[in-house]
Amino acid sequence: MKKPLLITMGDPTGVGPEIIVQAAGKGAFAGLSRPVVVVGDLAIMKRAAQVCGFEVDWQPGSPAPLASGELVFSGQTLSLREMSDLDPAQQKYGQPVVCSGSAMFDYISWACDRCLAKDAAGMVTAPINKQALQLAGADYPGHTELLATRCGVDEVVMMLAGERLKVCLVTTHIALRDVPRRLTVDRVLSTIRIAATSLRKQFGPVSPRLAVLALNPHAGEGGLFGDEETQFIVPAIETARLEGIDASGPHSADTLFWFAAQGRYDAVICMYHDQGLIPLKLLHFDDGVNVTLGLPIVRTSVDHGTAYDLAGSGKASPNSLIAAVKMADEMADKQESGTRNAERGESIT
């Protein structure tokens, strides 16, 4: 049996448990190349199954590695690793408390450690509440920073991905007015390098085709609309090309995405959050996947938050989770294949 994928349950008071149950109930995990194990809480997962209209049984013990037992419902089995013992009465929808944050931290940390130890093939994260995480003493802005620290990595890249489009962000959650001040040759070049390396190792293209966007309209129009392109973006592209990376640009964002959506590029390097996420969500609103590039492990996530307005209703869509698990499964296969080739002395470039 292949090493499992681990799905962290996320916020016990959000939609994470429900979308996991919904996905399993649809049989979405049955066609994967490896088993799936949820890292979470038995009582909360039982509650989620009931909310989604399933009668659920618990069977201790599981053939899946790392699992404590199996939830059985709707003709499906879902392996679970019990990592907390929460009281559902204290876990009110949309109202996480300190123990909720502690549980979220434990799920993520344990899953990450199992991936680092190569006991698991990768991890898929359900949404968390960042404030509850910090109230529990975990001083991280979110998943990405926690995982980067735990993996001993200084730089990572946020990629949002779907079947038709992949976007990688040079800057992420900052004010638009701060973006020009954050751009440097090193920051743009690091994003290009990490994207190229990760896409090759985890997605398959031997020489990923990267389109690097301009910051300003019409790529600055020769300096008329700004000079960030000539200061930071062009030098980064030139250096990347000297290193053998297939990077082109700077491209004007108002036209490039049409070509990218037709398959001309493997990914688009975007200068700021909305530059990449608006077209991505236009094409992949319901099935977009958040991928952290630059980690030594496979990590994907849903492309949405805790959705407290839907928590407890059983109506949240599992499509992003299903896409994230499928993508993690494919990434794990690519990464494992590359590792085997490297061990045999074969080139993976």
C-alpha positions in Angstrom: 0.0 0.0 0.0 1.2 3.5 -0.9 1.9 6.1 1.8 -1.3 7.9 2.7 -2.4 11.5 2.0 -3.3 13.3 5.2 -6.2 15.7 5.4 -6.2 18.0 8.4 -9.7 18.7 9.6 -9.2 22.4 10.1 -11.4 24.6 12.3 -13.8 22.4 14.3 -16.4 25.2 14.1 -16.1 25.8 10.4 -17.0 23.8 7.2 -13.9 21.7 7.1 -15.3 18.6 8.7 -18.5 18.8 6.6 -16.7 19.2 3.2 -14.5 16.2 4.1 -17.6 14.1 4.8 -19.4 15.4 1.7 -16.4 14.5 -0.5 -16.1 11.0 1.1 -19.8 10.5 0.7 -19.5 11.2 -3.0 -16.8 8.5 -3.3 -14.3 11.2 -4.3 -11.4 9.5 -2.6 -12.0 6.0 -4.0 -10.2 6.5 -7.3 -7.0 7.9 -5.8 -3.7 6.0 -6.1 -3.2 6.0 -2.3 -5.3 6.0 0.9 -6.6 9.1 2.6 -6.5 9.6 6.3 -8.2 12.5 8.1 -6.3 14.0 11.0 -8.8 15.4 13.4 -11.5 14.7 16.0 -13.9 11.7 16.1 -16.8 13.5 17.8 -16.6 16.5 15.5 -16.4 14.3 12.4 -19.4 12.3 13.6 -21.3 15.6 14.1 -20.4 16.6 10.5 -21.6 13.3 9.1 -24.9 13.7 10.9 -25.3 17.4 9.7 -24.8 16.1 6.2 -27.5 13.6 6.6 -25.5 10.4 7.0 -25.9 7.7 9.6 -22.3 7.0 10.8 -20.6 4.2 12.6 -17.1 4.0 14.1 -14.8 1.0 13.6 -11.6 1.1 15.6 -8.6 0.0 13.6 -7.9 0.6 9.9 -5.8 -0.9 7.1 -4.7 2.6 6.2 -1.3 3.6 7.7 -1.4 6.1 10.5 -5.1 5.8 11.1 -6.9 5.0 14.4 -10.0 3.7 12.9 -12.7 4.2 10.2 -15.9 6.2 10.0 -18.5 4.2 8.0 -21.4 6.0 6.2 -23.2 6.1 2.9 -21.5 2.9 1.9 -18.1 4.6 2.2 -15.3 4.3 4.8 -13.2 7.3 5.9 -10.0 6.6 7.8 -9.3 8.9 10.8 -6.4 9.6 13.0 -7.7 10.9 16.3 -5.7 13.8 17.5 -8.1 15.6 19.9 -11.0 14.8 22.2 -13.2 17.9 21.8 -16.6 18.4 23.3 -19.0 19.3 20.4 -21.1 21.4 22.9 -18.1 23.7 23.3 -17.4 23.8 19.5 -20.2 26.1 18.4 -20.3 26.9 14.7 -18.5 30.1 13.9 -17.3 30.6 17.4 -13.8 28.9 17.8 -12.3 29.0 21.3 -8.8 28.4 22.6 -9.1 24.6 22.5 -10.3 24.9 18.9 -7.1 26.7 18.0 -4.9 24.2 19.9 -6.5 21.3 18.0 -6.0 23.0 14.6 -2.3 23.5 15.5 -1.9 19.9 16.6 -3.5 18.6 13.4 -1.2 20.6 11.1 1.9 20.0 13.1 1.4 16.2 13.3 0.6 15.9 9.6 3.6 18.0 8.6 5.9 16.0 10.8 4.6 12.7 9.3 5.3 14.1 5.8 8.8 15.2 6.8 9.5 11.7 8.2 8.2 10.3 4.9 5.5 8.3 6.7 2.9 10.2 4.5 3.0 11.3 0.9 1.6 14.8 1.4 -1.0 16.8 3.3 -4.2 18.6 2.3 -5.4 21.3 4.7 -9.0 22.3 5.5 -9.5 25.9 6.4 -8.6 27.3 9.8 -9.3 30.4 11.9 -6.0 32.3 12.2 -7.1 34.3 15.2 -8.0 31.2 17.1 -4.6 29.7 16.2 -2.8 32.6 17.7 -5.0 32.8 20.8 -3.9 29.2 21.4 -0.3 30.4 21.5 0.7 29.5 17.9 2.2 32.8 16.7 1.8 32.3 13.0 -0.3 34.3 10.5 -1.6 31.0 9.0 -0.9 27.6 7.5 1.9 28.7 5.2 4.1 30.3 7.8 3.6 27.5 10.2 4.6 24.9 7.7 7.5 26.9 6.4 8.9 27.2 9.9 8.3 23.6 10.7 10.0 22.5 7.4 13.0 24.9 8.0 12.3 26.8 4.8 12.9 30.6 4.5 11.0 31.2 1.2 7.9 29.7 -0.2 5.5 30.7 -3.0 1.7 30.7 -2.9 0.3 29.2 -6.1 -3.4 29.0 -6.9 -4.2 26.4 -9.4 -6.9 24.8 -11.6 -7.0 22.7 -14.7 -6.8 25.7 -17.0 -4.7 28.2 -15.1 -1.9 28.3 -12.4 -0.8 31.6 -10.8 2.1 32.2 -8.5 2.3 35.3 -6.4 5.4 37.5 -5.8 3.5 39.4 -3.0 0.5 38.1 -1.2 -1.6 39.7 1.5 -0.4 43.3 1.6 -2.1 46.6 0.7 -2.0 47.5 -3.0 -0.1 50.7 -2.2 2.7 48.7 -0.6 3.3 46.4 -3.6 5.8 48.6 -5.5 7.8 49.0 -2.4 8.0 45.3 -1.9 9.2 44.4 -5.4 12.9 43.7 -5.7 14.9 41.8 -8.3 15.6 39.2 -5.7 12.0 38.7 -4.7 10.8 38.4 -8.3 13.7 36.1 -9.2 13.1 33.9 -6.1 9.5 33.5 -7.1 10.5 32.5 -10.6 13.1 30.0 -9.3 10.8 28.3 -6.8 8.0 28.1 -9.3 10.2 26.5 -12.0 11.8 24.0 -9.6 8.5 23.0 -7.9 6.5 22.7 -11.1 9.2 20.4 -12.6 9.4 18.2 -9.5 5.8 18.1 -8.5 3.8 18.7 -11.7 5.9 17.1 -14.5 6.9 19.6 -17.2 10.7 19.2 -17.8 11.1 22.9 -18.5 8.1 24.8 -17.2 7.0 27.8 -19.3 6.6 30.8 -17.1 4.9 34.0 -18.1 6.0 36.9 -15.9 3.6 39.8 -15.6 4.3 43.5 -15.5 3.1 45.6 -12.6 1.9 48.5 -14.6 -0.6 48.9 -17.5 0.9 48.0 -20.9 4.1 46.9 -19.0 4.8 50.5 -18.1 4.6 51.8 -21.7 8.4 52.6 -21.8 8.3 54.3 -18.4 5.2 56.4 -19.1 3.2 54.5 -16.5 5.9 53.4 -14.1 9.4 52.0 -14.2 9.1 48.9 -11.9 9.4 46.7 -15.0 12.8 48.0 -16.0 14.0 48.3 -12.3 13.0 44.9 -11.0 11.1 42.6 -13.3 13.2 42.6 -16.5 16.5 42.0 -14.6 14.9 39.1 -12.7 13.7 37.5 -16.0 17.1 38.0 -17.7 18.9 36.3 -14.8 16.3 33.4 -14.7 16.8 32.9 -18.5 20.6 32.8 -18.0 20.0 30.0 -15.5 18.1 28.0 -18.1 14.6 28.8 -16.9 12.0 29.3 -19.6 10.7 32.7 -18.3 9.3 35.4 -20.6 7.9 38.9 -20.1 7.1 41.3 -18.6 3.7 40.6 -20.1 0.8 43.0 -19.9 -1.8 41.4 -17.6 -4.8 42.6 -19.6 -3.9 40.2 -22.5 -1.7 37.5 -21.1 -4.3 35.5 -19.2 -6.2 34.7 -22.4 -3.1 33.0 -23.8 -2.4 31.3 -20.4 -5.9 29.9 -20.3 -5.4 28.4 -23.7 -2.4 26.3 -22.4 0.5 28.4 -23.8 2.1 28.7 -20.3 2.4 26.3 -17.4 2.1 29.1 -14.8 1.8 32.9 -14.6 4.1 34.8 -12.2 1.9 37.7 -10.8 3.1 40.7 -8.9 0.2 41.0 -6.4 -2.7 39.1 -5.0 -5.7 40.3 -7.1 -3.7 40.4 -10.3 -3.6 36.6 -10.2 -6.6 35.6 -8.2 -9.3 37.5 -10.2 -8.7 35.5 -13.4 -8.0 32.3 -11.4 -11.3 32.5 -9.6 -13.2 33.6 -12.8 -12.1 30.2 -14.2 -11.9 28.1 -11.0 -14.2 29.6 -8.5 -15.5 26.3 -7.2 -12.5 24.0 -7.8 -9.4 26.2 -7.3 -6.6 24.8 -5.2 -4.0 26.6 -3.0 -0.6 25.0 -3.3 2.5 25.9 -1.3 5.6 25.7 -3.5 9.1 25.5 -2.1 8.4 23.1 0.8 10.1 19.7 0.9 6.7 18.2 1.2 3.5 18.2 -0.8 0.9 20.6 0.6 -2.3 21.6 -1.0 -5.4 23.4 0.5 -8.9 24.4 -0.3 -9.1 27.9 -1.9 -11.6 29.2 0.6 -12.1 30.0 4.3 -14.0 28.6 7.2 -17.4 29.8 5.7 -19.1 30.2 9.1 -22.2 31.3 7.3 -22.6 27.8 6.0 -21.1 25.8 8.9 -23.6 23.4 10.4 -25.8 23.5 7.3 -24.3 20.6 5.4 -24.5 22.8 2.3 -20.9 23.8 1.7 -19.4 22.6 -1.6 -16.7 20.0 -1.3 -15.4 20.7 -4.8 -12.3 22.6 -3.9 -11.3 20.0 -1.3 -11.9 17.2 -3.9 -9.6 19.1 -6.4 -7.0 19.7 -3.7 -6.8 16.0 -2.7 -6.7 14.9 -6.4 -3.9 17.4 -7.0 -1.9 16.3 -4.0 -2.2 12.7 -5.1 -0.8 13.6 -8.5 1.9 15.8 -7.1 3.0 13.0 -4.7 3.2 10.6 -7.6 5.4 13.0 -9.6 7.6 13.7 -6.6 8.1 10.1 -5.7 8.9 9.2 -9.3 11.5 12.0 -9.3 13.0 10.7 -6.1 13.3 7.2 -7.4 14.9 8.4 -10.6 17.4 10.5 -8.5 18.3 7.5 -6.4 19.0 5.5 -9.5 21.2 8.3 -10.8 18.8 9.4 -13.5 18.2 13.0 -14.3 14.9 14.6 -13.3 15.5 17.7 -15.3 
